[in-house]
Amino acid sequence: MTASHTDTIYALATPPGRGGVAVVRVSGAGAHKSAAVIAGAKPLIPRMTTLRLLRDPQQGAVIDHAMVIGFSGPVSFTGEDVVEYHLHGGPAVVRAMLGALKNQPGHRMAEPGEFTRRAFENGKMDLTAAEAVADLIHAETQLQAQQALRQMDGALSSLYEGWRDQLKRALAHLEADLDFPDEDLPDGVAEQVTPVILDLIEDVQAHLNDNRRGERLRDGIHIAVIGAPNAGKSSLVNALAKRDVAIVSDQAGTTRDVIEVHLDLNGYPVILADTAGLRPDQIGTSGADAIEGEGIRRALQRAESADIRMLVFDATDDTLDHHTLGLVDENCIIVANKADTEGSRPVDITGYTAIDVSARTGQGMDGLINAMIERLEQVVGRREAPSLTRARHRDALEQCRGHLTRALAAPLPELMAEDVRLALRALGRITGRVDVEDLLDVIFRDFCIGK
């Protein structure tokens, strides 16, 4: 963000388009000045909603009868003076309001995430809480929203700051021993610090070993639907989605590419992928078959990278597809489709239980959904401890663990202290305590305007 941080910024804080109410937010030193010009000279009482007649000061035209709320910094979302205009939600009203603000001295349209960035820069929240604001806005399931709320309330921040406090105390002892060798300090400071570092390494490692629960909840758990041509994969995906998202045909090879559909299963965000029927012999062929071959290659690639594989067998086939059988493992859900069809038979795979369903009639679908939820709980799990939600958190914690491990093996106290200092800096980068200026544009650029 290259615009001046001293400008007064404004933006529509609710979704664009028609609605019952539209909220325009203004933040900065000029927020109350422009309110006096647009909403009347009578001062706003902080944190109190008042009904005002809004006028464009240049044209004199009435904009709206609106509810106006003023906040005085630092007791506001951004830590600055803030005014919110709760307008009638018609596009013409919003355009007129934004136009009136544009003409006010020192005012400009806010950039994506700039309100939250100012809140961070003014000490109203740390980076983990700021990221949680974006996660909460984009949450589509209950578990995603709960995770974002915990993080926004400081669950991650408290954990990392607790670790930083322990390291700061350890570093203080090490530096005191180095800086004041002639003072009457306890002997064996390094030996006293070692148990603290060992405990922290264990805690950080346990935090990292969460099976990427937080990241999976935030981004979605991938389930790949895999099987032979005409096993009924597309019909099954349509039945789970409760709408037609994939083309269904008796002709083999109809599905040529990966088709994704997003589901909410008991709060878990699921990305269900319909894939091309497995005929690996088609890979590398030319002509019209080359398209199907590429689809099969992508299907195998998706099967490899998925969090969970749903292997679909045709219960009416005399023999089970050997390509699909080759993908059976403990990370899969086995489905016997077309179980309602005359001539269907049980799918018998030693050590595994197949779920009999009919994508056509809905038979067995409740059992399949329950099995999917059970597998999701196994893969992602439920736990009270705060979880990592971003790759940058994981990267910083891995760096922290590496510095602490080197500190234990350091041959000199000076080197041990330096590694502890580097571990502290790695933790600080997560919450925004140190070296974060280069991260801010990356973190806030994906926010929506007005937040």
C-alpha positions in Angstrom: 0.0 0.0 0.0 1.6 3.2 -1.2 -1.1 5.7 -0.2 -0.5 8.0 2.8 -1.5 6.6 6.1 -2.4 10.1 7.2 -5.3 10.3 4.8 -8.9 9.9 6.0 -10.2 6.8 4.2 -13.7 5.8 3.4 -15.5 2.8 1.8 -18.7 0.8 1.6 -18.4 -1.8 4.4 -21.4 -3.9 3.3 -21.7 -5.9 0.0 -22.4 -3.8 -3.1 -25.9 -3.8 -4.7 -29.4 -3.3 -3.4 -30.1 -4.0 0.3 -32.1 -2.8 3.2 -29.1 -1.1 4.8 -25.7 0.0 3.4 -22.9 1.0 5.8 -20.2 3.5 4.7 -17.3 3.6 7.1 -14.9 6.6 7.4 -11.6 6.5 9.4 -9.0 9.1 10.0 -8.3 12.6 11.4 -10.9 14.2 9.2 -13.8 11.7 9.8 -15.6 14.0 12.3 -14.9 17.1 10.2 -16.6 15.6 7.1 -19.4 14.4 9.3 -20.0 18.0 10.5 -20.2 19.1 6.9 -22.4 16.3 5.5 -24.5 15.3 8.6 -24.9 18.7 10.3 -22.7 20.8 12.5 -24.0 19.3 15.8 -21.2 17.2 17.2 -21.7 13.4 17.3 -21.8 11.9 20.7 -19.2 9.1 20.7 -20.7 5.6 20.4 -24.3 6.9 20.2 -26.5 6.4 17.1 -28.3 9.5 15.9 -30.7 10.2 13.0 -29.3 12.8 10.6 -30.2 14.4 7.3 -27.3 14.0 5.0 -26.5 16.6 2.3 -23.9 16.9 -0.4 -22.1 20.1 0.7 -21.2 21.0 -2.9 -24.6 20.5 -4.6 -26.8 21.0 -1.6 -28.8 17.9 -2.5 -30.2 15.6 0.1 -28.5 12.3 0.1 -30.5 10.4 2.7 -32.0 10.3 6.2 -29.5 8.0 7.9 -28.3 6.7 11.2 -24.8 8.0 12.0 -22.5 6.7 14.7 -19.2 8.4 15.7 -16.2 6.9 17.5 -13.3 8.8 18.9 -9.8 7.3 18.7 -8.2 5.4 20.1 -11.5 3.7 21.3 -12.5 2.5 17.8 -11.9 -0.4 15.4 -9.0 1.3 13.7 -7.8 3.3 16.7 -8.6 6.5 14.8 -11.6 8.7 14.7 -14.3 6.8 12.9 -17.8 7.6 11.6 -20.2 5.1 10.2 -23.2 6.1 8.0 -26.0 3.5 8.0 -27.8 4.4 4.8 -30.8 3.0 2.9 -29.2 0.4 0.7 -30.0 1.7 -2.8 -27.1 2.1 -5.3 -28.0 5.7 -6.0 -27.8 6.6 -2.3 -24.5 4.9 -1.8 -23.0 6.6 -4.9 -24.1 10.0 -3.7 -22.6 9.4 -0.3 -19.3 8.2 -1.7 -19.2 11.1 -4.0 -19.8 13.6 -1.2 -16.9 12.0 0.8 -14.6 12.0 -2.2 -14.8 15.8 -2.3 -13.8 16.3 1.3 -10.2 17.5 1.9 -7.8 14.7 2.7 -10.3 12.0 2.0 -9.8 9.0 -0.3 -11.3 5.6 -1.0 -9.8 2.9 1.2 -7.7 0.2 -0.3 -8.5 -3.5 0.4 -7.9 -4.4 4.1 -6.8 -0.9 4.9 -9.2 -0.4 7.9 -7.9 -3.6 9.5 -4.3 -2.7 8.6 -4.7 0.6 10.5 -6.2 -1.3 13.4 -3.0 -3.5 13.5 -0.7 -0.5 13.1 -2.4 1.3 15.9 -2.1 -1.6 18.3 -5.8 -2.6 18.2 -5.0 -6.2 17.2 -2.0 -8.4 16.2 -1.5 -10.0 12.8 -3.1 -13.3 13.9 -6.3 -11.5 14.9 -6.2 -9.4 11.7 -5.9 -12.6 9.6 -8.8 -14.0 11.6 -11.0 -11.1 10.5 -10.5 -12.1 6.9 -11.1 -15.8 7.7 -14.4 -14.9 9.5 -15.7 -12.9 6.5 -15.0 -15.8 4.2 -16.2 -18.6 6.6 -18.8 -20.8 4.9 -19.3 -23.4 7.7 -19.8 -23.3 11.4 -16.4 -24.9 12.2 -14.6 -22.3 10.0 -16.4 -19.5 11.8 -15.6 -20.9 15.2 -12.0 -21.3 14.4 -11.8 -17.7 13.1 -13.5 -16.4 16.2 -11.1 -18.2 18.5 -8.2 -16.8 16.6 -9.7 -13.3 16.5 -10.2 -13.5 20.3 -6.5 -14.1 20.8 -6.2 -17.9 21.2 -3.2 -18.1 18.9 -1.7 -14.8 20.0 -1.8 -15.8 23.7 -0.1 -19.1 22.9 2.7 -17.5 20.9 3.2 -14.6 23.3 3.4 -17.1 26.2 6.3 -18.8 24.4 7.9 -15.5 23.6 7.8 -14.5 27.3 9.6 -17.8 28.3 12.2 -17.2 25.7 12.7 -13.6 26.7 13.4 -14.6 30.3 15.8 -17.3 29.1 17.6 -14.8 26.8 17.8 -12.2 29.6 19.6 -14.8 31.8 22.0 -15.7 29.0 22.8 -12.1 28.2 23.2 -11.1 31.8 25.8 -13.9 32.2 27.6 -12.6 29.1 27.5 -8.9 29.8 28.3 -9.0 33.6 30.7 -11.9 34.0 32.2 -10.3 37.1 28.9 -9.9 38.9 27.7 -12.3 41.6 25.4 -14.3 39.2 24.5 -18.0 39.6 26.8 -20.5 38.0 25.6 -22.7 35.1 23.1 -20.3 33.5 23.2 -22.2 30.2 22.3 -25.4 32.1 19.4 -23.7 33.8 18.1 -22.4 30.4 18.4 -25.8 28.7 15.2 -27.3 30.2 13.2 -24.3 29.2 14.4 -24.7 25.6 13.7 -28.4 25.6 10.2 -27.9 26.8 9.5 -25.2 24.2 10.9 -27.4 21.4 8.4 -30.1 22.6 5.5 -27.7 22.7 6.3 -26.2 19.3 6.6 -29.7 17.8 3.3 -30.8 19.2 1.7 -27.6 17.8 3.1 -28.4 14.4 1.9 -32.0 14.5 -1.8 -31.1 14.2 -2.3 -32.9 10.9 -2.7 -29.4 9.4 -6.2 -29.2 11.0 -6.4 -25.4 11.0 -5.2 -25.1 7.4 -7.6 -27.8 6.3 -10.6 -26.2 8.1 -9.7 -22.8 6.6 -9.1 -23.9 3.0 -11.4 -27.0 2.8 -10.8 -30.8 3.0 -10.3 -32.4 -0.4 -12.2 -35.6 -1.2 -11.5 -37.1 -4.6 -14.2 -39.4 -6.1 -12.3 -42.1 -8.0 -13.5 -45.1 -10.0 -13.8 -46.8 -13.3 -15.8 -45.4 -16.2 -19.6 -45.7 -15.7 -19.2 -46.6 -12.0 -21.6 -43.7 -11.3 -19.2 -41.2 -9.9 -20.9 -38.2 -11.5 -24.3 -39.4 -10.3 -22.9 -39.8 -6.8 -21.4 -36.3 -6.8 -24.7 -34.8 -8.0 -26.6 -36.7 -5.3 -24.2 -35.5 -2.6 -24.4 -31.9 -3.9 -28.2 -32.2 -4.3 -28.0 -30.5 -7.7 -26.6 -31.3 -11.2 -23.0 -30.3 -11.2 -21.6 -33.1 -13.4 -22.9 -34.5 -16.7 -24.2 -38.0 -16.4 -24.1 -40.4 -19.3 -24.0 -44.1 -20.1 -21.1 -43.4 -22.5 -17.7 -44.1 -21.0 -15.3 -41.1 -20.8 -18.0 -38.4 -20.4 -16.1 -36.7 -17.5 -12.9 -35.3 -19.0 -11.7 -32.9 -16.3 -11.9 -32.5 -12.6 -15.2 -31.0 -11.5 -15.3 -29.5 -8.0 -18.3 -28.9 -5.7 -18.2 -27.3 -2.2 -20.1 -29.0 0.6 -20.8 -28.3 4.3 -20.8 -31.6 6.1 -21.5 -31.1 9.8 -19.5 -27.9 9.8 -16.6 -29.3 7.8 -15.8 -27.5 4.5 -15.5 -30.2 1.9 -14.2 -29.8 -1.7 -15.6 -32.8 -3.5 -14.0 -33.6 -6.9 -15.6 -35.7 -9.6 -12.8 -37.2 -11.8 -12.5 -39.0 -15.1 -13.0 -42.7 -15.1 -9.8 -44.7 -14.6 -8.5 -46.1 -17.8 -4.7 -45.5 -17.5 -4.1 -47.1 -20.9 -5.6 -44.0 -22.4 -2.8 -41.8 -21.0 -0.5 -40.7 -23.8 -2.8 -41.5 -26.7 -3.4 -39.1 -29.5 -6.5 -37.7 -31.2 -9.8 -37.5 -29.4 -8.6 -40.0 -26.9 -5.9 -37.6 -25.8 -8.4 -35.4 -24.0 -9.7 -38.3 -22.0 -6.1 -39.4 -21.3 -5.3 -36.0 -19.8 -8.5 -36.2 -17.7 -7.3 -39.6 -16.4 -3.9 -38.3 -15.6 -5.5 -35.5 -13.6 -7.7 -38.0 -11.8 -4.7 -40.0 -10.7 -3.0 -36.8 -9.6 -6.0 -35.7 -7.6 -6.2 -39.1 -6.0 -2.6 -38.8 -4.9 -3.0 -35.3 -3.4 -6.5 -35.6 -1.8 -7.0 -35.7 1.9 -9.6 -38.5 1.5 -10.3 -40.8 -1.5 -13.8 -42.0 -2.2 -13.4 -45.2 -4.3 -16.6 -46.0 -6.3 -17.2 -49.5 -7.6 -20.1 -50.7 -9.8 -22.0 -53.3 -7.8 -23.3 -54.8 -11.0 -19.9 -55.7 -12.4 -18.8 -59.3 -12.2 -15.2 -58.2 -11.3 -13.9 -55.2 -9.4 -12.0 -52.7 -11.4 -8.3 -53.4 -10.7 -7.2 -49.8 -11.2 -9.5 -48.6 -8.5 -8.5 -51.6 -6.2 -4.9 -50.4 -6.5 -5.8 -47.2 -4.7 -7.5 -48.9 -1.6 -5.9 -48.0 1.7 -6.9 -46.8 5.2 -7.4 -43.3 3.9 -10.3 -44.2 1.6 -14.1 -44.6 1.7 -15.3 -47.5 -0.4 -18.7 -47.1 -2.1 -20.6 -49.8 -3.9 -22.9 -47.9 -6.3 -26.0 -49.2 -8.1 -26.9 -51.4 -5.1 -30.6 -51.1 -6.1 -30.0 -52.6 -9.5 -31.0 -56.2 -10.3 -28.0 -58.4 -10.4 -25.9 -56.2 -8.0 -23.7 -58.0 -5.6 -21.7 -57.1 -2.4 -18.3 -55.5 -3.0 -16.0 -57.7 -1.0 -12.5 -56.3 -0.3 -10.6 -58.0 2.5 -10.2 -55.7 5.5 -12.5 -53.0 4.3 -16.3 -52.4 4.4 -18.1 -51.0 1.4 -21.1 -48.7 1.7 -24.0 -49.8 -0.5 -25.7 -46.9 -2.2 -27.8 -46.0 -5.1 -27.0 -42.5 -6.5 -30.2 -42.8 -8.6 -32.7 -43.5 -5.8 -30.8 -42.1 -2.8 -30.7 -45.5 -1.1 -27.8 -45.6 1.4 -26.9 -41.9 1.0 -27.4 -41.1 4.7 -25.0 -43.9 5.6 -22.4 -42.6 3.1 -22.7 -39.0 4.5 -22.2 -40.3 8.1 -19.2 -42.3 7.0 -17.8 -39.2 5.3 -18.3 -37.1 8.5 -16.6 -39.9 10.6 -13.6 -39.9 8.3 -13.4 -36.1 8.3 -13.3 -36.2 12.1 -10.5 -38.8 11.9 -8.5 -36.7 9.4 -9.1 -33.3 10.8 -10.2 -34.0 14.4 -11.7 -31.8 17.0 -9.6 -30.2 19.6 -9.7 -27.3 22.0 -6.1 -26.1 21.5 -5.7 -23.3 18.9 -4.6 -24.6 15.5 -2.3 -23.2 12.8 -4.3 -21.6 10.0 -1.6 -20.4 7.6 1.5 -21.6 5.9 3.4 -18.5 7.2 2.7 -19.5 10.8 4.0 -23.0 10.1 7.1 -21.6 8.4 7.9 -19.3 11.3 7.4 -22.0 13.9 9.7 -24.4 12.0 12.3 -21.7 11.9 11.8 -21.1 15.7 12.2 -24.9 16.3 15.4 -25.0 14.2 17.0 -22.1 16.1 16.1 -23.6 19.5 17.6 -27.0 18.4 20.8 -25.2 17.3 20.9 -23.3 20.6 21.1 -26.6 22.5 24.1 -27.7 20.4 25.9 -24.3 20.5 29.5 -24.6 21.6 29.6 -21.1 23.1 27.2 -19.1 25.3 27.3 -16.3 22.8 26.1 -18.6 20.0 23.4 -20.0 22.2 22.1 -16.6 23.0 22.1 -15.6 19.4 20.0 -18.7 18.4 17.5 -17.9 21.2 17.3 -14.4 19.9 16.6 -15.6 16.4 13.9 -18.0 17.7 12.3 -15.0 19.4 12.2 -13.1 16.2 10.7 -16.0 14.3 7.8 -16.1 16.9 7.5 -12.3 16.7 6.9 -12.4 13.0 3.7 -14.4 13.5 2.0 -11.8 15.7 3.7 -8.8 14.1 6.1 -7.9 16.8 9.2 -7.7 14.5 10.2 -7.6 10.8 6.7 -7.6 9.4 6.6 -4.5 7.1 7.3 -6.7 4.0 4.5 -9.0 5.0 1.7 -6.4 5.4 0.9 -6.0 1.8 0.7 -9.7 1.3 -1.5 -10.3 4.3 -4.0 -7.4 3.7 -4.3 -7.3 -0.1 -6.9 -10.1 -0.2 -9.2 -8.3 2.2 -12.4 -6.9 0.8 -12.8 -3.1 0.4 -14.3 -1.5 3.6 -12.7 -3.9 6.0 
